[in-house]
Amino acid sequence: MPDTPITAHPTDPEAYAALHADATALLEDWQPTSPGAATARDRTLTLLDAGPIAMSRPHRPGHVTASALVLDATGSRVLLCLHVKFGRWVQLGGHCEPTDQTLVAAALREATEESGIADLRIDPVPIDVDVHEVPCQGGSRHYDVRFAVVAPPGAVEQVSDEAEQLGWFPPAQLPEPLAGGTVQLLAPGLAALRRSPLRRAP
């Protein structure tokens, strides 16, 4: 008989074991892009000491999330969403799922789902880490690991359930109200695009 696929339950901490191991190794090896990112990286590694449960949203003290600054093929525009719950413009991203094996894969999945754009390419080196308060579980924190993503030429976005609107904006003309941690992604995101062509996630 063929093997029956095992579906991981999103509240089972062990379902996140591979993702937890990947996140820990990625952040231990990462060279922070700013003093603030270095502090957030250290706080995230401390959170990860709790084990795989730190990757899942039921972990009330906080959980690791993955997000992406989506750039157009020229680097002259960024794609942001007006978030339904927060009422602010923010980069794409969100919670990790048990099916995610790496943070890179989680960020790429979120960017693809929320933008509706196929064939996005991602740089597997984070561009930022940020810790911020969120209303999850009645009050928690997101330990957000951010990546740079580039859309193919001519990409057309499609609004998902997560957003009221999607929009492309020049880096010097971002919309308001803007989420506090979004502007700090511009410099390292554009630097990643200049450094080398962004490549597909493994």
MDTraj code that builds the backbone (N, CA, C; nanometers):
import mdtraj as md
import numpy as np

residues = "MET PRO ASP THR PRO ILE THR ALA HIS PRO THR ASP PRO GLU ALA TYR ALA ALA LEU HIS ALA ASP ALA THR ALA LEU LEU GLU ASP TRP GLN PRO THR SER PRO GLY ALA ALA THR ALA ARG ASP ARG THR LEU THR LEU LEU ASP ALA GLY PRO ILE ALA MET SER ARG PRO HIS ARG PRO GLY HIS VAL THR ALA SER ALA LEU VAL LEU ASP ALA THR GLY SER ARG VAL LEU LEU CYS LEU HIS VAL LYS PHE GLY ARG TRP VAL GLN LEU GLY GLY HIS CYS GLU PRO THR ASP GLN THR LEU VAL ALA ALA ALA LEU ARG GLU ALA THR GLU GLU SER GLY ILE ALA ASP LEU ARG ILE ASP PRO VAL PRO ILE ASP VAL ASP VAL HIS GLU VAL PRO CYS GLN GLY GLY SER ARG HIS TYR ASP VAL ARG PHE ALA VAL VAL ALA PRO PRO GLY ALA VAL GLU GLN VAL SER ASP GLU ALA GLU GLN LEU GLY TRP PHE PRO PRO ALA GLN LEU PRO GLU PRO LEU ALA GLY GLY THR VAL GLN LEU LEU ALA PRO GLY LEU ALA ALA LEU ARG ARG SER PRO LEU ARG ARG ALA PRO".split()
xyz = np.array([
    [0.0845, -0.1204, 0.0000],
    [0.0000, 0.0000, 0.0000],
    [0.0875, 0.1247, 0.0000],
    [0.0453, 0.2328, -0.0691],
    [0.1239, 0.3551, -0.0675],
    [0.1180, 0.4187, 0.0703],
    [0.2230, 0.4905, 0.1047],
    [0.2246, 0.5585, 0.2327],
    [0.1173, 0.6664, 0.2359],
    [0.0519, 0.6786, 0.3501],
    [-0.0476, 0.7833, 0.3676],
    [0.0211, 0.9100, 0.4134],
    [0.0013, 1.0234, 0.3439],
    [0.0668, 1.1471, 0.3847],
    [0.0266, 1.1866, 0.5263],
    [0.1208, 1.2360, 0.6009],
    [0.0940, 1.2834, 0.7369],
    [0.0761, 1.4338, 0.7328],
    [-0.0378, 1.4787, 0.7795],
    [-0.0653, 1.6216, 0.7820],
    [-0.0322, 1.6760, 0.9206],
    [0.0613, 1.7694, 0.9262],
    [0.1016, 1.8267, 1.0547],
    [-0.0066, 1.9213, 1.1061],
    [-0.0352, 1.9111, 1.2348],
    [-0.1329, 2.0000, 1.2960],
    [-0.0634, 2.1299, 1.3330],
    [-0.1239, 2.2448, 1.3001],
    [-0.0564, 2.3724, 1.3232],
    [-0.0270, 2.4049, 1.4682],
    [-0.0912, 2.3345, 1.5644],
    [-0.0629, 2.3615, 1.7049],
    [0.0322, 2.2596, 1.7663],
    [0.0807, 2.1647, 1.6876],
    [0.1756, 2.0653, 1.7367],
    [0.3165, 2.1222, 1.7256],
    [0.3831, 2.1506, 1.8380],
    [0.5159, 2.2126, 1.8313],
    [0.6150, 2.1327, 1.7478],
    [0.6092, 2.0009, 1.7558],
    [0.7071, 1.9212, 1.6827],
    [0.6896, 1.9313, 1.5316],
    [0.5728, 1.9779, 1.4868],
    [0.5530, 1.9984, 1.3444],
    [0.6461, 2.1064, 1.2901],
    [0.6996, 2.1881, 1.3803],
    [0.7868, 2.2985, 1.3402],
    [0.9347, 2.2685, 1.3665],
    [0.9679, 2.1440, 1.3932],
    [1.1052, 2.1116, 1.4329],
    [1.2062, 2.1471, 1.3234],
    [1.1771, 2.1098, 1.1994],
    [1.2706, 2.1396, 1.0904],
    [1.2833, 2.2897, 1.0686],
    [1.1717, 2.3607, 1.0754],
    [1.1726, 2.5052, 1.0566],
    [1.2487, 2.5741, 1.1698],
    [1.2316, 2.5235, 1.2917],
    [1.3030, 2.5786, 1.4069],
    [1.4537, 2.5620, 1.3901],
    [1.4951, 2.4445, 1.3451],
    [1.6382, 2.4196, 1.3242],
    [1.6939, 2.5112, 1.2158],
    [1.6165, 2.5307, 1.1093],
    [1.6605, 2.6190, 1.0014],
    [1.6723, 2.7633, 1.0501],
    [1.5723, 2.8106, 1.1235],
    [1.5741, 2.9489, 1.1715],
    [1.6919, 2.9733, 1.2642],
    [1.7185, 2.8782, 1.3514],
    [1.8291, 2.8929, 1.4453],
    [1.9621, 2.9009, 1.3713],
    [1.9835, 2.8094, 1.2767],
    [2.1092, 2.8087, 1.2012],
    [2.1230, 2.9347, 1.1162],
    [2.0148, 2.9768, 1.0543],
    [2.0185, 3.0952, 0.9680],
    [2.0584, 3.2195, 1.0471],
    [1.9956, 3.2382, 1.1633],
    [2.0218, 3.3598, 1.2411],
    [2.1565, 3.3551, 1.3121],
    [2.2012, 3.2371, 1.3500],
    [2.3334, 3.2270, 1.4121],
    [2.4441, 3.2666, 1.3148],
    [2.4246, 3.2375, 1.1866],
    [2.5262, 3.2664, 1.0857],
    [2.5116, 3.4042, 1.0217],
    [2.3995, 3.4720, 1.0472],
    [2.3673, 3.5959, 0.9761],
    [2.4474, 3.7152, 1.0278],
    [2.4924, 3.7990, 0.9354],
    [2.5580, 3.9240, 0.9700],
    [2.4529, 4.0352, 0.9671],
    [2.4139, 4.0901, 1.0820],
    [2.3073, 4.1905, 1.0866],
    [2.3373, 4.3122, 0.9998],
    [2.2306, 4.3726, 0.9465],
    [2.2425, 4.4868, 0.8575],
    [2.2367, 4.6203, 0.9297],
    [2.2112, 4.6189, 1.0607],
    [2.2057, 4.7426, 1.1388],
    [2.2158, 4.7061, 1.2866],
    [2.2487, 4.8033, 1.3731],
    [2.2508, 4.7745, 1.5174],
    [2.1152, 4.7267, 1.5693],
    [2.0077, 4.7866, 1.5172],
    [1.8750, 4.7436, 1.5601],
    [1.8452, 4.6011, 1.5202],
    [1.8877, 4.5635, 1.4000],
    [1.8678, 4.4263, 1.3536],
    [1.9495, 4.3288, 1.4360],
    [2.0688, 4.3709, 1.4790],
    [2.1530, 4.2842, 1.5626],
    [2.0855, 4.2562, 1.6961],
    [2.0282, 4.3598, 1.7565],
    [1.9567, 4.3419, 1.8834],
    [1.8360, 4.2504, 1.8654],
    [1.7608, 4.2726, 1.7570],
    [1.6431, 4.1896, 1.7303],
    [1.6828, 4.0452, 1.7013],
    [1.7949, 4.0257, 1.6308],
    [1.8431, 3.8899, 1.6041],
    [1.8749, 3.8182, 1.7348],
    [1.9432, 3.8872, 1.8258],
    [1.9782, 3.8249, 1.9532],
    [1.8528, 3.7911, 2.0341],
    [1.7547, 3.8795, 2.0328],
    [1.6285, 3.8531, 2.1035],
    [1.5562, 3.7338, 2.0413],
    [1.5647, 3.7217, 1.9090],
    [1.4982, 3.6105, 1.8409],
    [1.5666, 3.4789, 1.8734],
    [1.6980, 3.4780, 1.8787],
    [1.7692, 3.3555, 1.9161],
    [1.7356, 3.3139, 2.0596],
    [1.7184, 3.4117, 2.1474],
    [1.6763, 3.3799, 2.2848],
    [1.5373, 3.3186, 2.2851],
    [1.4458, 3.3745, 2.2040],
    [1.3115, 3.3179, 2.1924],
    [1.3175, 3.1741, 2.1420],
    [1.4062, 3.1474, 2.0460],
    [1.4167, 3.0133, 1.9880],
    [1.4668, 2.9095, 2.0874],
    [1.5249, 2.9542, 2.1981],
    [1.5652, 2.8604, 2.3028],
    [1.4451, 2.7846, 2.3599],
    [1.3239, 2.8380, 2.3388],
    [1.2023, 2.7702, 2.3866],
    [1.1724, 2.6441, 2.3065],
    [1.2380, 2.6271, 2.1909],
    [1.2147, 2.5096, 2.1078],
    [1.1210, 2.5376, 1.9923],
    [1.0792, 2.4336, 1.9196],
    [0.9963, 2.4507, 1.8002],
    [0.8673, 2.5280, 1.8230],
    [0.8155, 2.5277, 1.9450],
    [0.6906, 2.5995, 1.9704],
    [0.7042, 2.7487, 1.9415],
    [0.8269, 2.8006, 1.9459],
    [0.8491, 2.9435, 1.9209],
    [0.8216, 2.9809, 1.7754],
    [0.8033, 2.8819, 1.6887],
    [0.7713, 2.9098, 1.5485],
    [0.6211, 2.9192, 1.5245],
    [0.5397, 2.8836, 1.6232],
    [0.3950, 2.8731, 1.6022],
    [0.3195, 2.9865, 1.6706],
    [0.2110, 3.0286, 1.6096],
    [0.1369, 3.1441, 1.6606],
    [0.0744, 3.1232, 1.7987],
    [0.0449, 2.9980, 1.8446],
    [-0.0091, 2.9861, 1.9807],
    [0.0911, 3.0208, 2.0908],
    [0.2190, 3.0388, 2.0582],
    [0.3188, 3.0684, 2.1610],
    [0.3023, 3.2134, 2.2052],
    [0.2354, 3.2320, 2.3164],
    [0.1952, 3.3651, 2.3620],
    [0.3128, 3.4612, 2.3852],
    [0.4280, 3.4172, 2.4390],
    [0.5381, 3.5123, 2.4583],
    [0.5905, 3.5721, 2.3280],
    [0.5607, 3.5070, 2.2150],
    [0.6049, 3.5566, 2.0853],
    [0.6359, 3.4415, 1.9922],
    [0.6408, 3.4698, 1.8624],
    [0.6680, 3.3661, 1.7646],
    [0.7368, 3.4276, 1.6442],
    [0.8168, 3.3440, 1.5769],
    [0.8921, 3.3884, 1.4615],
    [0.8006, 3.3937, 1.3389],
    [0.8091, 3.5028, 1.2652],
    [0.7337, 3.5184, 1.1414],
    [0.8327, 3.5469, 1.0274],
    [0.7830, 3.5467, 0.9042],
    [0.8687, 3.5698, 0.7872],
    [0.7993, 3.6679, 0.6940],
    [0.8725, 3.7684, 0.6490],
    [0.8128, 3.8649, 0.5572],
    [0.9091, 3.8991, 0.4449],
    [0.8573, 3.9719, 0.3455],
    [0.9340, 3.9971, 0.2238],
    [0.9084, 4.1375, 0.1727],
    [1.0161, 4.2083, 0.1410],
    [1.0052, 4.3342, 0.0683],
    [1.0112, 4.2995, -0.0794],
    [0.8976, 4.3133, -0.1479],
    [0.8886, 4.2788, -0.2896],
    [0.9259, 4.4010, -0.3730],
    [1.0275, 4.3858, -0.4576],
    [1.0743, 4.4914, -0.5465],
    [1.0387, 4.4569, -0.6898],
    [1.0188, 4.5600, -0.7731],
    [0.9998, 4.5292, -0.9139],
    [1.1352, 4.4977, -0.9770],
    [1.1343, 4.4561, -1.1009],
    [1.2565, 4.4056, -1.1642],
    [1.3652, 4.5116, -1.1763],
    [1.3262, 4.6410, -1.1705],
    [1.4244, 4.7484, -1.1820],
    [1.4696, 4.8030, -1.0468],
    [1.4006, 4.7646, -0.9405],
    [1.4318, 4.8191, -0.8088],
    [1.3791, 4.9592, -0.7883],
    [1.2943, 5.0075, -0.8791],
    [1.2431, 5.1442, -0.8688],
    [1.1098, 5.1534, -0.7956],
    [1.0501, 5.0389, -0.7637],
    [0.9230, 5.0375, -0.6909],
    [0.9206, 4.9210, -0.5928],
    [0.8436, 4.9375, -0.4848],
    [0.8216, 4.8295, -0.3884],
    [0.6714, 4.8045, -0.3784],
    [0.6358, 4.6792, -0.3548],
    [0.4952, 4.6397, -0.3429],
    [0.4583, 4.6302, -0.1954],
    [0.3598, 4.7081, -0.1540],
    [0.3128, 4.7066, -0.0157],
    [0.1639, 4.6759, -0.0131],
    [0.1179, 4.6282, 0.1019],
    [-0.0248, 4.6021, 0.1170],
    [-0.0809, 4.6847, 0.2326],
    [-0.2039, 4.7310, 0.2144],
    [-0.2768, 4.7970, 0.3221],
    [-0.3450, 4.6866, 0.4000],
    [-0.2901, 4.6530, 0.5165],
    [-0.3328, 4.5340, 0.5903],
    [-0.4721, 4.5519, 0.6492],
    [-0.5547, 4.4493, 0.6338],
    [-0.6933, 4.4552, 0.6796],
    [-0.7015, 4.4783, 0.8307],
    [-0.6231, 4.4036, 0.9083],
    [-0.6330, 4.4105, 1.0540],
    [-0.5632, 4.5336, 1.1122],
    [-0.4478, 4.5695, 1.0551],
    [-0.3667, 4.6754, 1.1147],
    [-0.3981, 4.8138, 1.0599],
    [-0.4591, 4.8201, 0.9404],
    [-0.4927, 4.9492, 0.8825],
    [-0.3715, 5.0326, 0.8448],
    [-0.2591, 4.9659, 0.8183],
    [-0.1365, 5.0351, 0.7779],
    [-0.0750, 4.9648, 0.6573],
    [0.0025, 5.0419, 0.5814],
    [0.0769, 4.9837, 0.4708],
    [0.1989, 4.9120, 0.5254],
    [0.2224, 4.7925, 0.4755],
    [0.3278, 4.7080, 0.5308],
    [0.3802, 4.6136, 0.4221],
    [0.5009, 4.5612, 0.4403],
    [0.5524, 4.4598, 0.3474],
    [0.4695, 4.3321, 0.3602],
    [0.4808, 4.2440, 0.2638],
    [0.4054, 4.1191, 0.2652],
    [0.4711, 4.0193, 0.3600],
    [0.3892, 3.9328, 0.4193],
    [0.4455, 3.8322, 0.5098],
    [0.3463, 3.7911, 0.6157],
    [0.3907, 3.7009, 0.7025],
    [0.3013, 3.6561, 0.8083],
    [0.3528, 3.5347, 0.8816],
    [0.2595, 3.4575, 0.9367],
    [0.2936, 3.3439, 1.0211],
    [0.3525, 3.2276, 0.9421],
    [0.4387, 3.1547, 1.0081],
    [0.4924, 3.0313, 0.9524],
    [0.3884, 2.9199, 0.9644],
    [0.3982, 2.8235, 0.8748],
    [0.3083, 2.7077, 0.8746],
    [0.3899, 2.5801, 0.8930],
    [0.3265, 2.4724, 0.9439],
    [0.3997, 2.3464, 0.9642],
    [0.4592, 2.2898, 0.8365],
    [0.4032, 2.3267, 0.7221],
    [0.4544, 2.2766, 0.5949],
    [0.5802, 2.3500, 0.5490],
    [0.6124, 2.4623, 0.6112],
    [0.7328, 2.5374, 0.5752],
    [0.8548, 2.4668, 0.6339],
    [0.9508, 2.4358, 0.5506],
    [1.0726, 2.3703, 0.5978],
    [1.1831, 2.4705, 0.6294],
    [1.1757, 2.5901, 0.5699],
    [1.2754, 2.6938, 0.5927],
    [1.2061, 2.8285, 0.6043],
    [1.2760, 2.9256, 0.6656],
    [1.2217, 3.0608, 0.6729],
    [1.2142, 3.1235, 0.5345],
    [1.3121, 3.0930, 0.4491],
    [1.3091, 3.1438, 0.3122],
    [1.1816, 3.0966, 0.2424],
    [1.1494, 2.9689, 0.2574],
    [1.0289, 2.9141, 0.1949],
    [0.9032, 2.9786, 0.2518],
    [0.9025, 3.0055, 0.3821],
    [0.7865, 3.0696, 0.4445],
    [0.7669, 3.2104, 0.3893],
    [0.8754, 3.2864, 0.3773],
    [0.8661, 3.4231, 0.3254],
    [0.8204, 3.4232, 0.1796],
    [0.8735, 3.3307, 0.1000],
    [0.8349, 3.3240, -0.0405],
    [0.6886, 3.2820, -0.0553],
    [0.6444, 3.1866, 0.0261],
    [0.5035, 3.1438, 0.0223],
    [0.4122, 3.2605, 0.0554],
    [0.4436, 3.3326, 0.1628],
    [0.3605, 3.4456, 0.2031],
    [0.3567, 3.5532, 0.0942],
    [0.4727, 3.5841, 0.0371],
    [0.4779, 3.6869, -0.0667],
    [0.3956, 3.6458, -0.1884],
    [0.4031, 3.5178, -0.2253],
    [0.3289, 3.4685, -0.3412],
    [0.1786, 3.4697, -0.3141],
    [0.1388, 3.4217, -0.1960],
    [-0.0036, 3.4177, -0.1608],
    [-0.0627, 3.5580, -0.1539],
    [0.0094, 3.6507, -0.0946],
    [-0.0472, 3.7834, -0.0705],
    [-0.0386, 3.8754, -0.1921],
    [0.0548, 3.8470, -0.2835],
    [0.0668, 3.9316, -0.4028],
    [-0.0074, 3.8742, -0.5228],
    [-0.0270, 3.7409, -0.5242],
    [-0.0855, 3.6764, -0.6409],
    [0.0082, 3.6710, -0.7596],
    [0.1384, 3.6971, -0.7362],
    [0.2374, 3.7000, -0.8439],
    [0.3173, 3.5702, -0.8435],
    [0.3238, 3.5043, -0.9581],
    [0.4022, 3.3815, -0.9718],
    [0.5469, 3.4153, -1.0079],
    [0.6343, 3.3190, -0.9877],
    [0.7750, 3.3298, -1.0287],
    [0.8513, 3.4405, -0.9563],
    [0.8146, 3.4691, -0.8320],
    [0.8949, 3.5594, -0.7513],
    [1.0294, 3.4940, -0.7229],
    [1.1331, 3.5746, -0.7088],
    [1.2649, 3.5248, -0.6723],
    [1.3073, 3.5885, -0.5406],
    [1.3758, 3.5125, -0.4579],
    [1.4085, 3.5569, -0.3230],
    [1.5571, 3.5396, -0.2944],
    [1.6131, 3.6350, -0.2231],
    [1.7504, 3.6228, -0.1742],
    [1.7429, 3.5507, -0.0391],
    [1.8123, 3.4386, -0.0221],
    [1.8004, 3.3616, 0.1021],
    [1.8716, 3.4230, 0.2222],
    [1.9376, 3.5365, 0.2036],
    [2.0038, 3.6045, 0.3155],
    [1.9084, 3.7114, 0.3693],
    [1.8730, 3.7075, 0.4976],
    [1.7815, 3.8093, 0.5506],
    [1.8359, 3.9502, 0.5309],
    [1.7440, 4.0460, 0.5179],
    [1.7837, 4.1860, 0.5104],
    [1.7549, 4.2603, 0.6408],
    [1.6791, 4.1978, 0.7319],
    [1.6443, 4.2655, 0.8566],
    [1.5760, 4.1657, 0.9500],
    [1.5816, 4.1962, 1.0785],
    [1.5012, 4.1263, 1.1792],
    [1.4402, 4.2348, 1.2672],
    [1.3124, 4.2189, 1.3010],
    [1.2419, 4.3209, 1.3787],
    [1.1496, 4.2526, 1.4786],
    [1.1430, 4.3057, 1.5985],
    [1.0530, 4.2540, 1.7030],
    [0.9511, 4.3622, 1.7329],
    [0.8221, 4.3263, 1.7270],
    [0.7185, 4.4264, 1.7521],
    [0.5941, 4.3609, 1.8132],
    [0.5192, 4.4430, 1.8835],
    [0.3968, 4.3972, 1.9496],
    [0.2869, 4.3753, 1.8460],
    [0.2058, 4.2693, 1.8676],
    [0.0923, 4.2389, 1.7802],
    [-0.0247, 4.1909, 1.8668],
    [-0.1478, 4.1961, 1.8130],
    [-0.2640, 4.1526, 1.8914],
    [-0.2887, 4.0024, 1.8907],
    [-0.1982, 3.9208, 1.8319],
    [-0.2168, 3.7757, 1.8300],
    [-0.2373, 3.7210, 1.9717],
    [-0.3274, 3.6252, 1.9853],
    [-0.3507, 3.5576, 2.1128],
    [-0.3833, 3.6562, 2.2243],
    [-0.4440, 3.7687, 2.1881],
    [-0.4776, 3.8691, 2.2886],
    [-0.3604, 3.9569, 2.3270],
    [-0.2485, 3.9451, 2.2581],
    [-0.1298, 4.0255, 2.2857],
    [-0.0052, 3.9403, 2.2829],
    [0.0795, 3.9613, 2.1847],
    [0.1993, 3.8806, 2.1688],
    [0.3036, 3.9647, 2.0962],
    [0.4099, 3.9002, 2.0456],
    [0.5124, 3.9694, 1.9683],
    [0.5455, 3.8871, 1.8438],
    [0.5738, 3.9588, 1.7369],
    [0.6290, 3.8964, 1.6168],
    [0.7787, 3.9206, 1.6138],
    [0.8529, 3.8118, 1.5985],
    [0.9970, 3.8182, 1.5781],
    [1.0156, 3.7949, 1.4287],
    [1.0121, 3.9032, 1.3533],
    [0.9958, 3.8951, 1.2085],
    [1.1302, 3.8966, 1.1366],
    [1.1546, 3.7912, 1.0585],
    [1.2758, 3.7804, 0.9773],
    [1.2372, 3.8190, 0.8350],
    [1.3074, 3.9217, 0.7801],
    [1.2672, 3.9812, 0.6533],
    [1.3658, 3.9482, 0.5415],
    [1.3132, 3.9330, 0.4190],
    [1.3922, 3.8973, 0.3020],
    [1.3587, 3.9914, 0.1865],
    [1.4498, 3.9993, 0.0898],
    [1.4254, 4.0750, -0.0327],
    [1.3775, 3.9795, -0.1416],
    [1.2748, 4.0224, -0.2121],
    [1.2133, 3.9427, -0.3194],
    [1.1984, 4.0322, -0.4416],
    [1.2183, 3.9767, -0.5600],
    [1.1989, 4.0551, -0.6826],
    [1.0910, 3.9896, -0.7686],
    [1.0034, 4.0741, -0.8234],
    [0.8964, 4.0271, -0.9112],
    [0.9458, 4.0238, -1.0550],
    [0.8906, 3.9346, -1.1383],
    [0.9309, 3.9306, -1.2793],
    [0.8814, 4.0544, -1.3534],
    [0.9445, 4.0899, -1.4635],
    [0.8981, 4.2044, -1.5430],
    [0.7515, 4.1881, -1.5838],
    [0.6753, 4.2956, -1.5726],
    [0.5358, 4.2926, -1.6133],
    [0.4424, 4.2260, -1.5141],
    [0.4898, 4.1973, -1.3940],
    [0.4060, 4.1288, -1.2944],
    [0.2833, 4.2126, -1.2597],
    [0.1701, 4.1439, -1.2465],
    [0.0446, 4.2105, -1.2090],
    [-0.0039, 4.1491, -1.0784],
    [-0.0185, 4.2319, -0.9772],
    [-0.0588, 4.1837, -0.8455],
    [-0.2094, 4.1576, -0.8382],
    [-0.2488, 4.0722, -0.7426],
    [-0.3897, 4.0427, -0.7183],
    [-0.4147, 4.0508, -0.5683],
    [-0.5114, 4.1286, -0.5282],
    [-0.5397, 4.1497, -0.3868],
    [-0.5926, 4.0216, -0.3233],
    [-0.5355, 3.9851, -0.2065],
    [-0.5792, 3.8664, -0.1329],
    [-0.6696, 3.9084, -0.0176],
    [-0.7152, 3.8090, 0.0598],
    [-0.8001, 3.8377, 0.1753],
    [-0.7260, 3.9130, 0.2845],
    [-0.5923, 3.9091, 0.2817],
    [-0.5127, 3.9737, 0.3862],
    [-0.5051, 4.1248, 0.3694],
    [-0.5381, 4.1747, 0.2503],
    [-0.5143, 4.3154, 0.2209],
    [-0.6407, 4.3853, 0.1729],
    [-0.6532, 4.5122, 0.2071],
    [-0.7567, 4.5960, 0.1486],
    [-0.7122, 4.6436, 0.0110],
    [-0.5813, 4.6733, -0.0002],
    [-0.5247, 4.7200, -0.1257],
    [-0.3818, 4.6687, -0.1390],
    [-0.3332, 4.6615, -0.2621],
    [-0.1927, 4.6429, -0.2927],
    [-0.1498, 4.7593, -0.3797],
    [-0.0261, 4.8040, -0.3624],
    [0.0204, 4.9140, -0.4456],
    [0.1704, 4.9150, -0.4613],
    [0.2155, 4.9622, -0.5786],
    [0.3577, 4.9795, -0.6050],
    [0.3943, 5.1246, -0.5763],
    [0.5049, 5.1444, -0.5044],
    [0.5444, 5.2790, -0.4650],
    [0.6945, 5.2988, -0.4842],
    [0.7364, 5.4181, -0.5306],
    [0.8797, 5.4490, -0.5328],
    [0.9327, 5.4512, -0.3897],
    [1.0539, 5.4047, -0.3662],
    [1.1074, 5.4010, -0.2301],
    [1.1051, 5.5363, -0.1592],
    [1.1150, 5.6442, -0.2348],
    [1.1156, 5.7778, -0.1731],
    [0.9757, 5.8337, -0.1520],
    [0.8726, 5.7592, -0.1925],
    [0.7352, 5.8093, -0.1816],
    [0.6436, 5.6996, -0.1272],
    [0.6748, 5.6517, -0.0087],
    [0.5941, 5.5460, 0.0514],
    [0.4636, 5.6030, 0.1053],
    [0.3587, 5.5211, 0.1079],
    [0.2261, 5.5704, 0.1484],
    [0.2137, 5.5834, 0.2994],
    [0.1109, 5.6542, 0.3415],
    [0.0753, 5.6674, 0.4820],
    [-0.0680, 5.6186, 0.5013],
    [-0.1002, 5.5647, 0.6218],
    [-0.0083, 5.5361, 0.7332],
    [0.0783, 5.4136, 0.7044],
    [0.2052, 5.4218, 0.7413],
    [0.3027, 5.3174, 0.7124],
    [0.3407, 5.2459, 0.8415],
    [0.3498, 5.1132, 0.8367],
    [0.3932, 5.0369, 0.9541],
    [0.5346, 5.0794, 0.9924],
    [0.5597, 5.0857, 1.1219],
    [0.6843, 5.1411, 1.1724],
    [0.8100, 5.0734, 1.1237],
    [0.8077, 4.9420, 1.1048],
    [0.9298, 4.8708, 1.0699],
    [0.9534, 4.8535, 0.9214],
    [0.8682, 4.9125, 0.8377],
    [0.8786, 4.8883, 0.6942],
    [0.9874, 4.9715, 0.6278],
    [0.9991, 5.0977, 0.6657],
    [1.0943, 5.1856, 0.5975],
    [1.2386, 5.1370, 0.6136],
    [1.2668, 5.0699, 0.7255],
    [1.4040, 5.0242, 0.7493],
    [1.4460, 4.9101, 0.6567],
    [1.3515, 4.8564, 0.5787],
    [1.3834, 4.7490, 0.4845],
    [1.4386, 4.8011, 0.3525],
    [1.4170, 4.9284, 0.3230],
    [1.4505, 4.9802, 0.1906],
    [1.5994, 4.9716, 0.1596],
    [1.6828, 5.0251, 0.2474],
    [1.8268, 5.0276, 0.2183],
    [1.8849, 4.8870, 0.2028],
    [1.8624, 4.7949, 0.2989],
    [1.9187, 4.6608, 0.2801],
    [1.8525, 4.5833, 0.1671],
    [1.7239, 4.6103, 0.1393],
    [1.6571, 4.5422, 0.0295],
    [1.7132, 4.5832, -0.1055],
    [1.7339, 4.7135, -0.1245],
    [1.7916, 4.7623, -0.2492],
    [1.9373, 4.7184, -0.2623],
    [2.0078, 4.7119, -0.1503],
    [2.1464, 4.6645, -0.1536],
    [2.1524, 4.5190, -0.1979],
    [2.0570, 4.4372, -0.1523],
    [2.0532, 4.2965, -0.1935],
    [2.0286, 4.2847, -0.3435],
    [1.9425, 4.3724, -0.3957],
    [1.9136, 4.3684, -0.5385],
    [2.0356, 4.4095, -0.6207],
    [2.1107, 4.5074, -0.5721],
    [2.2302, 4.5528, -0.6439],
    [2.3445, 4.4520, -0.6346],
    [2.3495, 4.3812, -0.5212],
    [2.4625, 4.2925, -0.4956],
    [2.4704, 4.1775, -0.5955],
    [2.3577, 4.1195, -0.6261],
    [2.3538, 4.0094, -0.7211],
    [2.2085, 3.9842, -0.7571],
    [2.1825, 3.9250, -0.8734],
    [2.0438, 3.8920, -0.9084],
    [1.9839, 3.8001, -0.8023],
    [1.8669, 3.8354, -0.7557],
    [1.8018, 3.7504, -0.6565],
    [1.7717, 3.6151, -0.7190],
    [1.7923, 3.5110, -0.6430],
    [1.7782, 3.3764, -0.6964],
    [1.6604, 3.3037, -0.6326],
    [1.6176, 3.2009, -0.6990],
    [1.5016, 3.1255, -0.6493],
    [1.5371, 3.0553, -0.5178],
    [1.4367, 3.0441, -0.4334],
    [1.4574, 2.9725, -0.3074],
    [1.4837, 2.8257, -0.3354],
    [1.5670, 2.7600, -0.2525],
    [1.5923, 2.6166, -0.2729],
    [1.4663, 2.5355, -0.2447],
])
top = md.Topology()
chain = top.add_chain()
for i, resn in enumerate(residues, 1):
    res = top.add_residue(resn, chain, resSeq=i)
    for name in ("N", "CA", "C"):
        top.add_atom(name, md.element.get_by_symbol(name[0]), res)
traj = md.Trajectory(xyz[None], top)
